[in-house]
Amino acid sequence: MIKVITSVKNQLIKDLVSLKSSSIKKKENRFLIEGDDLVSLAYENNQLDMILTLEENLSYPDIEQIITSEQIFEKLSNNKSPSKIIGVAHFSNKEIKGDRIIFLDNVQDPGNVGTIIRTALSFSYSGVVLGNNSASMYNDKVIQSTKGAIFKIPVIENISLSLLKDKGYQIISTSLQNACNYKEFNPNGKFVLVFGNEGQGISEETLKLSDVLIKINMDHIDSLNVAIAAGILMNHYRGE
């Protein structure tokens, strides 16, 4: 179905603009995406509900389509140069099932969170849990920095680390103190790999739940960006 809407005062447009708010995204379980790549990925994974374009787009014949104005695109876009297509997608309700899970403990930078989600997908991890005050999956910068990975890997916020431990997962946490070199440890069975806050690291509560503490030995510096550290460890423990 194709509609034409050119007024920024249209109620549908107002409703879509409200999706810039994380709380509204969470309440309505949907969000905005920009650009052909993200819209295409949402469509391929059955999470695309609507598109807005400046002219008719024949690539998504079974999706509701709004032909609109550049003024509306500027209202909806988070980019300085708005894309030629904006999609409305819904979050997946996928459960995390598998042997290798990433848990983020108070990782607050949205760019880091999005990059870790993307990296977890590239190394075939089962899913990512955003716990303990980490940047939300409803954050625009998190969504954008996943580069579409959010459509392909389960990302959830409602599982505690203690619950995962009760389900038999080995808890492997990164720490700069009282930890062994990651190359000297091999996981035994299914595991959760935990990464902590950019400045303070793993919380005391998480340390107490941990079965093993690991670290990356470094020269000349005392810490790495959490997304870079996550990439090194996820690659090492990917099981190949």
C-alpha positions, 0 to 999 in steps of 0.5 A, a space after each residue: 500500500 502506498 500513501 503520500 504524506 508531505 506535512 510534518 504535522 501529520 499524526 503518523 509523522 509525529 508518531 514516527 518522530 517520537 521513535 527517536 526516544 528510547 522509551 518510546 522505542 521500548 514501549 512500541 517495540 519498533 525503531 527507525 533505520 536509515 539507508 538501503 543496507 539497513 532497510 534491506 537487512 530488516 526486510 530479509 529478516 522479516 523485521 521491516 514494517 514500513 518505508 518512507 521514500 521520496 519517490 516510489 520504491 519497487 524493492 519492497 512490494 509487500 511493505 507499506 510505503 509512504 512517499 514523503 518530502 525532504 522536510 519530513 526526512 530531515 525531521 526523522 533523520 539523525 544524520 546531517 545528510 539524510 538517506 533516500 530511504 527510512 525504514 520502520 522496523 520492529 525488534 525481534 523477540 528471539 531467545 538466546 540459545 547456544 553455547 557462547 554468550 556475550 554479557 556486557 556489564 555496565 558498558 556505557 558507550 553506545 558505539 562500543 556496545 554496537 561494535 561488540 554486537 557486530 563483532 559477536 555476530 561475525 564470530 558466530 556467538 549465540 547472542 549478546 546480553 546488555 546488563 547492569 546499566 549498559 547502553 540500551 538496545 533502544 539507543 539510536 547510536 547502538 542500533 546504527 553502530 551494529 551496522 545491521 547485526 541487530 537483525 541477525 543476532 539475538 540482543 536482549 536486556 532481561 537476563 541476569 548473569 546469575 540466571 545464566 550461571 544457574 543454567 550451567 554457563 561458565 562465567 568468564 570475566 575480564 579483569 586486570 587483577 588476579 586474572 590469568 592470561 587468556 591464552 592459558 585458559 580454555 572454556 569447558 562447555 558452554 560459557 558467558 564471556 563478560 566485559 565491563 565498564 570502560 573505566 571501572 571494569 567488571 563490577 564487584 557483584 559480577 566478579 563474585 559470580 565469575 568462575 574464571 578471570 582472564 586478561 590480555 597481556 599488554 606492553 606500554 599501556 595498561 588497558 584497551 578499548 573494551 570493543 577492541 578487547 572484546 574482539 580479541 577474546 571473541 576471536 580466540 574463544 570462537 572454537 576454531 
